């Protein structure tokens, strides 16, 4: 998310632009701080590069596989297809711009491009979030109200997907009016935001946290709890039938919860893992976002604060991995190789953060 306030720069994820501050502080303080700041910037660039290339490769690969099987796409695969599209928007319009800004230190482009990039950054966040929401609601309908799902299966348009994209496109519109290309110094331009002082930034960050994180999470939690309850009832009914030797033919899969199939249970499990991955990736991001705008003493310059802001984009890499893990044995081997390579990198990142803490960066 890209947020800013006059007199203070923020990056495309909503965090303060640390590189520019480091350069200014080095003029007045010491060279050792500059060295540590430079190391942190290098870690940012390395982390964003890995997230960008991993997200692009994984999502394009999965998108290609699903497109080849487009005539056999189930409802669940349609949701995964659009979730891949949303994650690609995050990869190319949230991660990529942030990576370029970390390298170039400035936004280079006209005012239209500035507004478009900032708009698409939040479109990706909205789309990725609400695609998970409608996917969870669809699984809830399939398990708890299967007749409704069966009757809508032949609909020409996937209404939940259209709703998710519509909410994303409309909900991101404030970005177009908040951001613009601004002259921040004689002859120096950057893509900045203009908020009403002193409450504008706080209100906007709080609002986006509610609509992109809090409300969607509450929705999926309610759906998942009801799904788990329905599955529990289904399991209990089947167990009771076996134990009492009254095994009567179960109703059709589309008639009651007692006929929940293994395939549906598998898609429910996959949806649950996707939701958990989203919560794990985005909770630190929104936490530090709120912290940074509501607490003037927030340690926004620390390595830990910075990395937590960036790790949210890992969700765009996690979603295709989760789908592949639930799709057979061969994809699991490929995903395992990707996970091992990522594990090696994050071990190095952990040691850097630990060392930075000892040096006073965090």
N, C-alpha and C positions, 0 to 999 in steps of 0.2 A: 504494500500500500504506500502511496506517496503522499506525504503530508508535510506542510511547512508553515512557518510563520515569519513575518517580516523581521529581519534582523537575525534570523537563525535558520540555517540550511538543514534540510532533511533529505535523506536519500530516498530511493524508489521504494524502500520497504518501510518508510515512515521514521527511520532513525536518523539522528544527527549525522551530517556529513563529517566524518572524523578526519579524513585526509586533509581537508582545507584547514581545519582547526589546528591540526598538528603542525602544519607549516607555520601558521601565525604564532603558535605558542613557542616553537623552536627559536623564533627570533628573540624572544624575551627570556627564555629559560635556558635549557641546556641541551647539548647535542645527544646525550644519552636517551632522553625522552624521544627524540626524533628517531633514533635507531629502533627503539621498541615499537614506536608507532609504525615505522616502515615495515617491520616484521609482521605486525598485525594486518596491515594493508595487503601484504603478500599472501597471508593466510586467507584473507577475504577473497582475493582474486583466485587463489587455488581452489577454495571451497566452491565458489560460484561457477568456476569452469567445470568442475566435476559434476555439479548439479545440472548445469546446462547441457553438457554433452550426454550425460546419463539419461536425463529427462527426454531429450530429443530422440536419442536412439531407441530407448525403451518404448516410448509412446508411438513413434512412427512405425516401429516394428510391429507392435500390437495392432495398430490401426490398419496396417497392410494386411495382416492375417485376417482380421475381422472383415475387411473390405472384400477379400477374396471369397469369403463365405457369406457374403451379404444376402444371398438368396435363402440361406438357411439360418438367418439371425433370429434368435429367440428374443423375447422382451428383455431379458437380462443382458444379453450381448449388445442390444441396442443402447442400453444405459451405459455399459462399459465403453462402447464406441464413442459416445458423446462425452463421457468422462475423460477419455483420451484427448479429444479435441480441446476440452477445457484445460487439461494439464499442459497441452502444447501452447495454448494462449499464455499460461503462466510462465512456461519455459522461455518463450520468445519475446514476450512483452513485459515480463516482470524480472526474470533472472538476467536475461541478455542485456537490457538497458542498464541494470545495476552494475553488471560486469563491465560494460563499456565506460560508465561514469567512474568506476573505481580506477580504470586504466587511464582515462583522459582527463579526469578531474573536473570536467565541465560537460554540460549538455550542448552539443553542436547541432543546430537545426533551426528551422523557422518556427514561428509561433504555432502554426497549425500542427506541425509534427509534435511539438511539446504537448499540446492538449490531447492529441490522439494517443500518444504513448501513455500518458497518465490515465486516460480513460480506459485503455485496453488493459492496463495493469490491474485495475480493480474489477474489470469485466471477468478476467481470469479467476480472481479470488471468488467472486460471486458465483460464477458458473461451476467451478470445482465444488464449492460448498453445496449449492442447491441441487446439483446433479446427484450428490450423495443423499441428500434429503429425499428427493423424489424416488430414487432407487430404493431407499429404506421403506418409504410409504408403499411402493409397489409390492415389495416383499410382504409387507403387513397385509395388503389386500389379498395377495396370493395365498397366504396362510390362514388369515382370519375371515376373509370374505371371498372365497375362491370363485363363487358364482359370478360376482361382479367382474373379476379379472377375466373369466372365461368368456363372458358376453362382449367384453371390449377388445378381445384379442385380435379381431379382424378389422379394427378401426384403421383407416388409411393413415391418419396422423397420430403420432405418439404424443398425446396431450401433455403428460407430465414433463417430457423433454422440452416441448415448446414453452411451457410455463417457466421452466428453469432458465432457459435462455432469455425469455422476455424479462423476467425479474432481474437477470444479470445486466442486460443492456439498459434497462430503465434505471436500476439502482445505482449504476456507475455514472450517470449523467452529471452529478455535482462536480466531478473531477474536471469536466470541460470548462466550467465557469470559475473554478477555484485556481487552476493553474494557468500560467502564461509565461511567455518569454520576457524576462525582466532584466534591465540593466542594473547590475549589482555593484559595478565600479565603472569608472570611465573606460569605455570601449570593451567592457567585459559583460557578457550576457549569460544567463542561466535560466533553467526552467524552475520557477518558484511559485509558491502558493501565497494567496492573500486571504487572511482570516480576520474577522472582526475581533478586535482586542477588547477585553482580555480573555473572553470565554469562547471565541470561535473555534480554536483548535481543540480545546477540551470537548466541546459539544460534538464536533465532527468525529473525533477519534472514538468517543463513547458511543455515538450512534452507529458507526461502522462495526464496532465490536459487538453491539447488540444484534444487528441484522445479519452480519456475516458469520458470527460465531455463537453467541449465547442462545438466540432463538432457534437456529438450526440444530444445535446440540440438544436442546431440550426436546425438540420435536423427534429427533432420531432416538433419544433415550426412551421416550414414551412408547414409540413404535417397537423398539427392540424388546422392551419389557413385556409388551403384549404378545409379541411373537414368541418369546421364550415361554410365556405362560401357555400359549396355544400348543406349542411343541410338547410341553410337559404333559398337558392333558392328552394329547395324541399318544404319547408313549405309555401313559398310565392305562389308557383304554386298551391298547394292544396287549400290554402285559397282563391285564385283568382277563382278557379273552383267552389267552394261552393258559393261564393258571387255573381257570374254571372249566377248561375244555369245552367252551361254548363258542368255538371259533366259527363265527358266521362270516360270509363274504363282506368285506369292508365296502363302504360306498365308493362311488367314483371319486377320483382325486379332486374333481371340481364340485363336490357336493358337501363335504364337511371336513372339519379339522381332523377327524379320525383317519382320513385318507391322505395325510401329508406324505408325499413321496420323498425318497432319499435325495433325488435331484433338487427338490425345493429346499430341503434341509441344507444341502451343500451350498446353494446360492445364498441362503440366510446366513450361514457361517462366513461366507466370503464377504457379504455386506457388513457383517459385524466387525470383521477384521479391518475392512476399509474405514469404517467409522472410528475404530480405535486408533488407527494410524493417523487419521485426520486430527483427532484430539491430541495425540502425543506431539505431532509436528506443530500445530498451531497454538496450543495453549501457552507455551513460553512466549511466542511472538506477541499475542494480544496482551499478555500479562505485562511485558516490558513496555509495550505501546502505552497502555494506560498509566503505568508507573512513570514513564518519561514525561507525560503531559500534566499529570496531577501532582507530581512531586518535583519541585524545582531543584532539589538536592539529589535527584536520581543519578546514579553512576553511569551516565550514558557514554563515557569515554573508555570504559573498561573493556577488556577483551571478552569476558563472559557475556556482557550485555550485547556487544556487537555480534558475536557468534549466534546467540539465541535469536536475534533478529533475522539472521540469514538462514538458519536451519529450517524455518517454516517451509521454504521452497522444496525441501526434500520430499514433501508429500506428493509432488508431481512425479517423482521417481518411484515412490512406494506403491502407488495404485496399480501400474502395469505389472509390477513384481507380484503383487498379491493375486491378481487375476491369473498369472501364469502358474503360480504355486497351486492354484485350485484347478488347473486344466490338464493335468497329466504328468507323466514321469519325465519325459524329455525336457519340457520347459523348466521343470524343477532343477535339473542339472545346470541349465544356462543361468537361471536366477541365482543359484548357489554360487556360481563363479563371480557374478556381479557383486553379490553380497560380500564375498571374501575380499574382493578388491576394495570395496568401500570400507570394510572393517579395518583393513590395513591403513587406509588414509585417516580414518577417524581415531585410530590409536595414536597416530602421529599428532593429530589435532589435539587430542587430550593431553599428551605430554607437553605440547606448546602452551596450552592454557595453564597447566600446572606450573610450568616454568615462568610464565608471565605473571602468575599470582605471586610467586616468590620475588619477582622483580618489581612488583607494585603496580602492574598494569590493571589488575582486577582485584 
